[in-house]
Amino acid sequence: MLYLALAGCGGSNATPATVTYAPSAQASSQQLRPELTTDGHCTTAVRIEAGIERGEVCIADAQVHGLAVVDLTDSWTPAMFAPASDGSVPSFHDRYLALASEHDEHGRALAGEDALAELYGIVPALAIVRTRLADDARHACHAAIDAAPIAKLARTLSLDDKPIVDQQNAWRASYAALLAKQPARADLRDKLQQLDDQHAALVTAEQELRCEGWLVDKDTDGGFTWRTANAIDLFQRRNFLMPTERLDPDTRDALQIDSRELDFRLALRVLRERVVDATGLIEDGTAGAGAQPVLGRQLDPAPMRAARAPGGADKAGGRGLAASAGAPLPDGAPDLIAAATEAAAKELGWTDFDHARAFLARHPEGVRVALRLPPPPAWHAPHMDLSVEIDRGDVYYDEEPPPFRRIVPHRPTLVVYTTFRGQKRPLVRWPTTIGGWADVRMPDGTIVQRWKESEVGKRVWRDLYAGPTWLPPKSTPDRDLVKNLWNGHWGLKTEIFGPGPHAAYGMVLLEHLQQIGLKDGTTRLDDNGIGTHGSASVTSIVNGTSHGCHRLYNQLAVRLGDFLLRHRDHAVRGEQLLSREDRFDRIVYHDDQAFRARVETRGFLYELTPPVPVTVLRGRIISPRKVPPALSAPARP
């Protein structure tokens, strides 16, 4: 009957402050996703069951009956960037929507890597998904290519291999000429076959990339140029793979998958983030038995599915990255997100490419849907007893400079716990980063490398910044703040200051504040410039190193921020505009050019009340030296 009726560290200018607990705003979906329109009428959703649309229902009634309301409109943003309970709107809200639709803040269409922000925490709008599913010409181009030759390429290729690839292509002609004169030479036949297989694999991969519009016919010649590397990078970004510009195993596998299937996986990934918003889930299996497939499909690359396993990656490009870092944690939460996403897909009827395409075509303006999804776990509540543990893993302090890279068996991890009915249960276990060597500008202007340490001990998360900005400390070299425009000029890295998916802090920052007891009995919170935050440098998270902060993949950082707002009391502090005295204003010099960098806000602030306790473990110091090195090393070239 119901049918009738949601980079860099050390740049903070924050000063120590005394803890005060403001009146808290209840963490609830009602607050983050209002049920009523401005004129007092109920907001409606379409009730869908097993692919059948049953008519509109009031969202409030649907929730009373245990249905989840999933927002499939193009006005959706994660809760952190949505209008807050007090009516304030984060400044990044409009830009998030523009990026999700692959446009800039001025409404101009983005192209190339600027348009592909999913890997950096921007969930594509369903209008983008609809357009890709309906691109029959592109699908026909891919369908006309036999992708089988790609499977014969047994090694990873990158732009570094260009000289040898060019040489091997020259050898093909020589071997063919020799074999024509000496047809009995089996050794020549075998060598020629190997070179032919590699050439055919490269030609086929380049043809697939040409279908996407990233290469032209002359680029599909079996060579490996900078254009090939760029096209591979774009393919990886579009299909949620590690952006390495390398023809690695995961990329070769994806190039052999039908383009319709790849786009259907995009639809499922977008649906997953809308389901996470609707359910308030964070449990993705990483603390338990591992991430589970959705409709038989793993939606994330292995490095994102869990913390890095002992042994690291092999040289072939990532096959050694296991789906789980060691054994499941005791009482680790199972993958509830995959189960809810699969249930939503089945209820919507999104069981394959054709059904998802038909659904989106029926709802070109988007729609809110009321679905029957698995019930939330018993430990979920509007305010949860949460805590965090960051294990620094294996730490190697170099004896003396210069530093050099080492592979350690146990990478740093971040675990979020809840205590429910006296039992401490890990909800997620994600890969993160700790400090290492980084370039530092000394007071006299010289550049050296210094060790950037990740602080150990007890801290708290109180301040959650949505769309944070980065205020580079004076020690940041100017050369780290500029980029080569490849036209004879340099430009300022405006994106690194934020807010945005390519900012140094990603799209979420949780400051690590140290509680200092004072003589008068009060407690002061000190900000030492370390935090947990998102990052656009996805490969640094695989490597496990940073400038001291604990980086997360941007989309996971956004999930974490939304989870805290859903399950932790908080106060909305709003946009934190910097005073004239605190405003960042710096002239950056490079290559006889000067650039002015200005930052006027720190981001949109939510205050967790009370703060979430965080413990940073010392890890296992595996070097003879047991304290961070104090000496400097020569700067990198």
PEJO-V446173 format. One record per pair of residues at least 4 apart in sequence whose ideal C-beta (glycine too) atoms are under 6 Angstrom apart, sorted by the first residue. I is the first residue (numbers start at 1). J is the second residue. D is the distance in whole Angstrom. If there is no record, write none. Layout:
i & j & d
I & J & D
I & J & D
This chain:
i & j & d
2 & 57 & 6
2 & 65 & 5
3 & 47 & 6
3 & 54 & 4
3 & 55 & 5
5 & 57 & 6
5 & 61 & 5
6 & 32 & 5
6 & 33 & 5
6 & 79 & 4
6 & 277 & 3
7 & 470 & 6
7 & 504 & 2
8 & 504 & 4
8 & 547 & 5
9 & 529 & 6
9 & 530 & 6
9 & 547 & 5
9 & 548 & 4
9 & 549 & 4
10 & 473 & 5
10 & 529 & 4
11 & 470 & 5
11 & 471 & 4
11 & 472 & 5
11 & 473 & 5
12 & 527 & 5
12 & 529 & 5
13 & 471 & 6
13 & 582 & 5
14 & 527 & 4
16 & 524 & 5
16 & 526 & 5
17 & 525 & 6
18 & 522 & 5
18 & 524 & 5
19 & 523 & 5
19 & 525 & 5
21 & 609 & 5
22 & 571 & 4
24 & 569 & 4
24 & 571 & 6
24 & 609 & 4
25 & 85 & 5
25 & 570 & 6
25 & 571 & 6
25 & 572 & 6
26 & 382 & 6
27 & 382 & 5
27 & 565 & 6
27 & 566 & 5
27 & 567 & 6
27 & 568 & 5
27 & 569 & 6
28 & 382 & 5
29 & 33 & 5
31 & 85 & 4
32 & 79 & 4
35 & 43 & 6
35 & 59 & 5
35 & 60 & 5
36 & 40 & 6
37 & 41 & 5
37 & 43 & 6
42 & 58 & 4
42 & 60 & 6
43 & 59 & 5
44 & 56 & 4
44 & 58 & 6
45 & 59 & 5
45 & 62 & 6
45 & 69 & 5
45 & 368 & 4
45 & 369 & 6
45 & 370 & 4
46 & 53 & 6
46 & 56 & 6
46 & 367 & 6
46 & 369 & 5
47 & 54 & 4
47 & 57 & 5
47 & 370 & 5
48 & 53 & 5
48 & 347 & 6
48 & 348 & 6
48 & 369 & 5
51 & 349 & 3
57 & 61 & 6
57 & 62 & 5
57 & 370 & 6
59 & 69 & 5
62 & 67 & 4
62 & 69 & 6
62 & 370 & 4
67 & 370 & 4
67 & 372 & 6
68 & 278 & 5
68 & 279 & 6
68 & 371 & 5
68 & 373 & 4
69 & 278 & 6
69 & 368 & 6
69 & 370 & 5
70 & 274 & 5
70 & 275 & 6
70 & 278 & 4
70 & 369 & 5
70 & 371 & 6
71 & 76 & 5
71 & 274 & 6
71 & 368 & 5
72 & 126 & 6
72 & 366 & 6
72 & 367 & 5
73 & 366 & 3
74 & 125 & 4
74 & 127 & 5
74 & 366 & 5
77 & 81 & 4
77 & 82 & 5
77 & 96 & 5
78 & 558 & 5
78 & 562 & 5
79 & 562 & 5
79 & 565 & 5
80 & 466 & 4
80 & 561 & 5
80 & 562 & 6
81 & 90 & 5
81 & 92 & 5
81 & 93 & 5
81 & 96 & 5
81 & 466 & 6
83 & 89 & 5
84 & 88 & 5
84 & 572 & 4
86 & 572 & 5
88 & 574 & 5
89 & 93 & 5
90 & 466 & 5
90 & 467 & 6
90 & 604 & 4
91 & 575 & 6
92 & 96 & 6
92 & 467 & 3
92 & 499 & 5
95 & 105 & 5
98 & 103 & 5
98 & 105 & 5
99 & 117 & 5
99 & 122 & 5
100 & 122 & 6
100 & 124 & 6
100 & 125 & 4
101 & 125 & 5
102 & 110 & 5
102 & 115 & 4
103 & 107 & 6
103 & 109 & 6
104 & 108 & 5
104 & 110 & 6
110 & 114 & 4
110 & 115 & 4
111 & 115 & 6
116 & 237 & 4
116 & 238 & 5
117 & 122 & 4
117 & 501 & 5
118 & 124 & 6
119 & 237 & 5
120 & 501 & 4
120 & 536 & 5
120 & 554 & 5
121 & 501 & 5
121 & 507 & 5
121 & 534 & 6
121 & 554 & 3
121 & 555 & 5
121 & 558 & 5
122 & 501 & 5
123 & 270 & 6
123 & 273 & 5
124 & 128 & 4
124 & 270 & 6
129 & 266 & 6
129 & 267 & 5
129 & 270 & 6
130 & 360 & 4
132 & 263 & 5
133 & 263 & 5
133 & 357 & 4
138 & 211 & 6
139 & 259 & 5
139 & 260 & 6
141 & 211 & 4
142 & 211 & 5
142 & 259 & 4
145 & 207 & 5
147 & 256 & 4
149 & 200 & 4
149 & 201 & 5
149 & 204 & 5
150 & 201 & 5
150 & 204 & 5
150 & 205 & 6
150 & 252 & 5
150 & 255 & 5
150 & 256 & 5
152 & 197 & 4
152 & 201 & 6
153 & 201 & 4
156 & 246 & 5
156 & 248 & 5
156 & 316 & 5
156 & 317 & 4
157 & 161 & 5
157 & 224 & 6
157 & 247 & 5
158 & 246 & 4
159 & 229 & 4
161 & 165 & 5
161 & 224 & 6
162 & 224 & 5
165 & 224 & 5
168 & 195 & 5
171 & 175 & 6
172 & 195 & 5
175 & 179 & 6
175 & 188 & 5
175 & 191 & 6
175 & 192 & 4
178 & 188 & 6
179 & 188 & 5
192 & 196 & 6
199 & 222 & 4
202 & 222 & 4
203 & 220 & 6
203 & 222 & 5
205 & 255 & 5
206 & 215 & 6
206 & 220 & 4
207 & 220 & 5
208 & 255 & 5
209 & 214 & 5
209 & 215 & 5
209 & 231 & 4
210 & 215 & 4
210 & 220 & 6
214 & 231 & 4
214 & 234 & 5
215 & 219 & 4
215 & 231 & 5
219 & 227 & 5
224 & 228 & 5
229 & 245 & 4
232 & 245 & 5
233 & 243 & 5
233 & 245 & 4
236 & 241 & 4
236 & 243 & 5
236 & 251 & 6
237 & 243 & 5
239 & 254 & 5
239 & 262 & 6
241 & 250 & 5
241 & 251 & 6
241 & 301 & 5
242 & 301 & 6
246 & 317 & 6
247 & 251 & 6
248 & 317 & 3
248 & 318 & 6
249 & 316 & 6
249 & 317 & 5
249 & 319 & 5
250 & 301 & 6
250 & 318 & 6
257 & 261 & 5
257 & 262 & 6
260 & 353 & 4
264 & 353 & 4
264 & 356 & 6
265 & 297 & 6
267 & 356 & 5
268 & 294 & 6
268 & 299 & 6
269 & 299 & 5
272 & 341 & 4
275 & 279 & 6
275 & 340 & 5
275 & 341 & 5
275 & 344 & 5
276 & 281 & 5
276 & 337 & 6
279 & 340 & 5
280 & 566 & 4
281 & 336 & 5
281 & 337 & 5
282 & 427 & 6
282 & 428 & 6
282 & 559 & 6
282 & 563 & 4
283 & 333 & 4
283 & 336 & 4
283 & 427 & 5
284 & 291 & 6
284 & 335 & 6
284 & 337 & 5
284 & 428 & 6
285 & 290 & 5
285 & 291 & 5
285 & 292 & 6
285 & 334 & 6
285 & 335 & 3
286 & 306 & 4
286 & 428 & 5
286 & 429 & 5
287 & 329 & 5
287 & 332 & 4
287 & 333 & 5
287 & 426 & 4
287 & 427 & 6
287 & 428 & 5
287 & 429 & 4
288 & 328 & 5
288 & 332 & 4
288 & 333 & 6
288 & 334 & 5
289 & 328 & 5
290 & 323 & 5
290 & 324 & 4
291 & 305 & 4
291 & 335 & 6
292 & 335 & 4
292 & 338 & 4
293 & 297 & 5
293 & 298 & 5
294 & 299 & 6
294 & 338 & 5
294 & 341 & 5
294 & 342 & 5
295 & 342 & 6
295 & 345 & 6
300 & 304 & 4
300 & 305 & 5
302 & 321 & 4
302 & 323 & 6
303 & 321 & 5
303 & 542 & 5
304 & 553 & 6
305 & 323 & 5
306 & 323 & 6
306 & 324 & 5
306 & 325 & 6
307 & 325 & 4
307 & 413 & 4
307 & 429 & 5
307 & 431 & 5
308 & 325 & 6
308 & 411 & 4
308 & 431 & 5
309 & 322 & 4
309 & 325 & 5
310 & 409 & 5
311 & 320 & 6
312 & 407 & 5
313 & 318 & 5
313 & 320 & 5
313 & 321 & 5
314 & 319 & 6
314 & 320 & 4
328 & 332 & 5
329 & 426 & 4
331 & 425 & 5
332 & 426 & 5
333 & 427 & 5
339 & 374 & 6
340 & 373 & 5
340 & 374 & 6
343 & 373 & 5
343 & 374 & 6
344 & 371 & 6
345 & 350 & 4
347 & 371 & 4
349 & 355 & 5
350 & 355 & 6
350 & 356 & 4
351 & 355 & 5
363 & 367 & 4
376 & 380 & 4
379 & 418 & 5
379 & 420 & 4
383 & 569 & 5
384 & 418 & 5
384 & 567 & 4
385 & 419 & 4
386 & 418 & 6
386 & 612 & 5
387 & 417 & 5
387 & 613 & 5
388 & 416 & 6
388 & 614 & 4
389 & 415 & 5
389 & 615 & 5
390 & 414 & 5
390 & 550 & 6
390 & 616 & 5
391 & 413 & 5
391 & 617 & 5
392 & 412 & 5
392 & 434 & 5
392 & 617 & 6
392 & 619 & 3
393 & 410 & 4
393 & 411 & 5
393 & 412 & 4
393 & 619 & 5
394 & 408 & 4
394 & 409 & 6
394 & 410 & 5
394 & 620 & 5
394 & 622 & 5
395 & 619 & 5
395 & 621 & 5
396 & 406 & 5
396 & 622 & 6
396 & 623 & 5
397 & 623 & 5
397 & 625 & 4
397 & 628 & 6
397 & 629 & 6
398 & 403 & 5
398 & 629 & 6
399 & 625 & 5
401 & 631 & 5
401 & 633 & 3
402 & 633 & 4
402 & 634 & 6
403 & 437 & 4
403 & 633 & 6
411 & 544 & 4
412 & 432 & 5
412 & 434 & 5
412 & 544 & 5
413 & 429 & 6
414 & 430 & 5
414 & 432 & 4
415 & 426 & 5
415 & 429 & 5
416 & 427 & 5
416 & 428 & 5
417 & 424 & 5
417 & 426 & 5
418 & 425 & 6
418 & 427 & 6
419 & 424 & 5
430 & 556 & 6
431 & 541 & 6
432 & 550 & 4
433 & 541 & 6
433 & 544 & 5
433 & 545 & 6
433 & 546 & 4
433 & 551 & 4
434 & 454 & 4
435 & 452 & 4
435 & 453 & 5
435 & 454 & 4
435 & 548 & 4
436 & 545 & 4
437 & 449 & 5
438 & 452 & 5
438 & 547 & 5
439 & 447 & 6
439 & 449 & 6
439 & 477 & 5
439 & 635 & 5
440 & 448 & 6
440 & 450 & 4
440 & 475 & 5
441 & 447 & 6
441 & 475 & 5
441 & 477 & 5
442 & 446 & 5
447 & 477 & 5
447 & 635 & 4
448 & 632 & 4
448 & 635 & 6
449 & 633 & 4
449 & 635 & 6
450 & 632 & 6
451 & 628 & 5
451 & 629 & 5
452 & 547 & 5
452 & 548 & 4
453 & 628 & 5
454 & 548 & 5
455 & 530 & 5
456 & 616 & 5
456 & 618 & 5
458 & 615 & 6
459 & 512 & 4
459 & 514 & 6
459 & 614 & 5
460 & 513 & 5
460 & 611 & 4
460 & 613 & 6
461 & 510 & 4
461 & 611 & 6
461 & 612 & 4
461 & 614 & 6
462 & 513 & 6
462 & 608 & 5
462 & 611 & 4
463 & 511 & 5
464 & 510 & 6
464 & 561 & 6
464 & 606 & 4
465 & 509 & 4
465 & 603 & 4
465 & 605 & 6
466 & 604 & 4
467 & 499 & 3
467 & 603 & 5
467 & 604 & 6
468 & 498 & 6
468 & 505 & 4
468 & 509 & 4
468 & 603 & 4
469 & 497 & 6
469 & 498 & 4
469 & 499 & 6
469 & 599 & 5
469 & 602 & 6
469 & 603 & 6
470 & 497 & 6
470 & 498 & 6
470 & 503 & 6
470 & 504 & 4
470 & 505 & 5
471 & 584 & 4
471 & 599 & 6
472 & 476 & 4
476 & 480 & 6
478 & 588 & 5
478 & 589 & 5
478 & 590 & 6
479 & 590 & 6
481 & 493 & 5
481 & 588 & 5
482 & 490 & 5
482 & 590 & 4
483 & 491 & 6
483 & 493 & 5
484 & 490 & 6
485 & 489 & 5
485 & 491 & 5
490 & 590 & 5
490 & 591 & 5
490 & 593 & 6
492 & 595 & 4
495 & 500 & 6
495 & 502 & 4
496 & 504 & 5
497 & 599 & 5
498 & 503 & 3
499 & 503 & 6
501 & 507 & 6
502 & 536 & 4
505 & 509 & 4
505 & 533 & 4
506 & 533 & 5
506 & 534 & 2
506 & 535 & 5
506 & 554 & 5
506 & 557 & 5
507 & 534 & 5
507 & 554 & 6
507 & 558 & 6
508 & 534 & 5
508 & 557 & 4
508 & 558 & 6
508 & 561 & 4
509 & 531 & 5
509 & 533 & 4
510 & 531 & 6
510 & 532 & 5
511 & 527 & 6
511 & 531 & 5
512 & 530 & 5
512 & 531 & 5
513 & 525 & 4
513 & 527 & 6
514 & 526 & 5
515 & 523 & 5
516 & 524 & 5
516 & 526 & 6
517 & 523 & 6
518 & 522 & 5
518 & 524 & 6
530 & 548 & 6
530 & 549 & 6
531 & 549 & 5
532 & 550 & 4
534 & 552 & 6
534 & 554 & 4
534 & 557 & 3
535 & 551 & 4
541 & 551 & 5
541 & 553 & 6
546 & 551 & 5
552 & 556 & 5
552 & 557 & 4
563 & 567 & 6
564 & 568 & 5
568 & 608 & 5
569 & 609 & 5
570 & 606 & 5
570 & 608 & 5
570 & 609 & 6
571 & 607 & 5
571 & 609 & 6
573 & 605 & 4
573 & 607 & 5
575 & 601 & 6
575 & 604 & 5
576 & 602 & 4
576 & 605 & 5
577 & 601 & 5
578 & 582 & 4
578 & 583 & 4
578 & 600 & 6
583 & 600 & 6
584 & 599 & 4
585 & 598 & 5
586 & 597 & 5
587 & 594 & 6
587 & 596 & 6
588 & 595 & 5
588 & 597 & 6
589 & 594 & 5
608 & 612 & 6
621 & 626 & 5
